[in-house]
């Protein structure tokens, strides 16, 4: 889906492939990923021609086979999972193409610099069911209000704040924040690197999916620049008595050198020739976490609430639905078209039946 859009909308991209590399004790992790990928099925509304091919083709490689693709891999890398369909794209061009689609459409509008300040359930009347959404644009002194039949809450780090505003205190969902830092790299140990390289995450004692990060991996951009990241650093949110600053996390997006040594240690577990002096702080991001440290793993949650107060559709067409996208971490951007399809085809249209 994403590659098709890149091709038809002239968005720069490159299908470079990805290696998930493993030490001996990590073999079960990539073997499990390989099994999962083989068992994936296409959604029922997928094009017919897709059904003739694998959803996510992968291949298990030995250490020597992995080193044929990336010779600089550390000697203790004994296996890898090859993902040939993984790629990179120009994210800004991709977003601009979506923006243009909305601007050029007959029914779509974009409103910039606008904050949602309140959402209330609309009592059913002659206008139907839905949500009263109040917004403030720029430095306006008064809010605007609109009646929305359906609300898609895709507000990223504020998604739980929006959802919690309609929930009773006992049902509100906590959000945890994890900063991820990236370091650019120029130096030895990455000669002719041409694929993304991911380490295996650290698992729990029983091999369970107990990690909270996919590890500090090697990324490439379309110009061939190498970056390592993201690492993970938990950030304390504002106290309950000082929660008005929904954008508090922006203060934590200034990269610095404090994370470089730890990142270098993580990277040299799979690329032993990388030198600390070649790493420089590049940029930071913030990840929306649904569970706290050491509490397992959860992401990509799609929650549906209705303005009637029910958790199931009570009106034709799913009117009155608020669909909240929670914990949408990477790869939220490149899966955004599939997310939109899931919302429309699987959630909203499901409410019609």
C-alpha positions, -999 to +999 in steps of 0.1 A: +000+000+000+027+025+010+050+015-019+021+019-044+014+055-031+051+064-033+052+052-069+019+069-080+026+102-062+063+104-070+074+102-034+111+093-031+117+058-015+140+029-016+132-008-007+165-015+010+155-045+032+162-051+068+182-076+089+172-085+124+204-099+138+208-124+166+234-139+189+231-176+197+208-172+227+185-149+206+178-174+179+143-182+193+133-146+189+139-144+152+126-179+146+093-168+163+092-136+141+097-158+110+068-181+120+045-151+128+053-135+094+045-168+076+011-170+094-001-135+086-032-132+063-044-104+041-074-084+054-106-095+036-109-062+017-074-066+001-070-066-037-074-101-051-039-101-066-024-097-031-037-131-021-012-148-044+018-136-024+030-135+012+018-107+034+053-103+049+080-125+033+110-132+055+139-156+054+161-170+082+198-166+075+229-181+090+257-159+103+278-163+072+248-156+050+240-124+069+276-113+066+274-117+028+248-089+030+266-069+057+303-079+061+308-057+092+285-076+115+301-087+147+315-123+149+290-134+175+261-127+152+252-163+143+218-158+126+195-132+111+160-126+098+160-111+063+130-088+056+133-079+019+102-057+017+113-032+043+122+002+030+127+039+036+109+070+022+109+107+022+085+113+051+080+150+043+070+143+007+046+116+019+029+139+044+027+167+018+010+142-006-017+135+021-021+172+028-027+178-009-053+151-011-073+167+016-069+203+002-080+191-033-110+171-020-145+185-021-154+176+015-121+180+033-107+209+052-074+214+071-073+237+101-038+245+114-025+256+148-058+244+164-061+228+198-090+206+209-100+220+243-131+200+251-152+171+239-187+164+251-213+137+243-242+152+223-276+141+236-295+126+207-320+150+191-331+160+156-294+165+147-287+129+156-259+115+178-222+125+180-198+147+199-196+184+205-159+193+198-146+227+210-114+240+195-092+271+198-072+283+168-040+303+173-044+330+199-081+333+196-099+343+229-130+322+222-135+286+212-153+273+181-177+244+184-188+218+160-210+186+161-191+156+148-209+124+140-176+105+142-143+115+159-110+099+151-086+107+180-052+104+164-035+129+186-004+110+193+011+118+227-022+135+237-044+106+226-051+094+262-057+130+273-084+134+247-099+100+256-097+105+293-117+137+290-148+117+283-142+089+308-150+087+345-119+090+367-120+053+376-116+043+339-090+068+327-059+054+310-024+064+321+002+073+295+039+068+299+065+087+279+098+074+267+124+096+249+144+081+221+177+097+210+194+092+176+231+097+169+246+103+135+277+083+126+307+089+104+336+065+109+348+029+108+328-003+110+300+005+085+317+002+052+292-001+023+263-005+047+231-007+025+204-023+047+187-014+079+200-035+108+180-042+140+193-061+170+171-084+189+155-068+220+163-081+254+137-106+265+124-116+299+139-145+318+115-169+302+119-156+267+086-138+269+078-105+250+088-084+280+108-057+264+099-020+259+122-011+230+133-028+198+168-018+205+193+008+192+193+000+155+210+012+124+189+034+101+196+050+067+182+079+049+178+083+012+212+101+010+229+072+027+235+089+060+238+065+089+221+070+123+218+048+153+188+049+175+164+052+191+175+043+226+150+046+254+149+069+284+117+071+305+105+106+311+084+116+341+051+134+331+037+164+350+020+157+383-017+152+385-020+187+399+000+202+370-014+183+340-025+213+319+008+213+300+000+186+274+031+195+255+055+192+284+075+166+265+087+191+239+112+203+266+129+169+263+136+170+226+170+187+227+197+161+219+229+160+239+259+137+244+247+121+276+233+091+258+262+084+234+283+060+255+253+038+263+242+038+227+277+029+215+278-001+239+245-013+224+256-009+188+289-027+192+270-058+202+262-063+165+287-039+148+319-043+168+339-019+146+318+012+153+338+039+173+324+061+199+342+092+186+323+089+153+289+093+170+273+127+173+239+137+188+213+141+160+177+144+172+152+131+197+117+119+197+090+109+223+072+076+222+037+072+237+038+041+260+007+024+274+026+004+300+053+015+325+089+001+325+092-036+331+055-042+327+054-060+293+046-046+259+015-031+243+011-008+213-013-001+184-045-001+204-077+009+186-105+018+211-140+026+201-164+046+224-198+059+215-215+091+224-245+071+238-222+058+265-221+023+250-191+003+239-210-011+209-227+007+180-263+015+188-269+036+156-267+030+119-233+034+103-215+036+136-225+072+141-215+086+174-182+067+174-150+080+188-121+059+177-089+065+197-055+054+184-034+046+214+003+037+217+010+042+180+047+040+180+070+032+151+061+023+124+030+045+128+040+068+098+046+041+073+016+021+084-007+051+084-025+041+052-032+006+066-044+022+098-068+044+079-081+014+060-086-005+092-106+023+107-128+028+077-133-008+066-131-028+098-143-004+125-167+022+110-183-001+084-185-028+109-209-005+128-232-006+099-239-043+104 
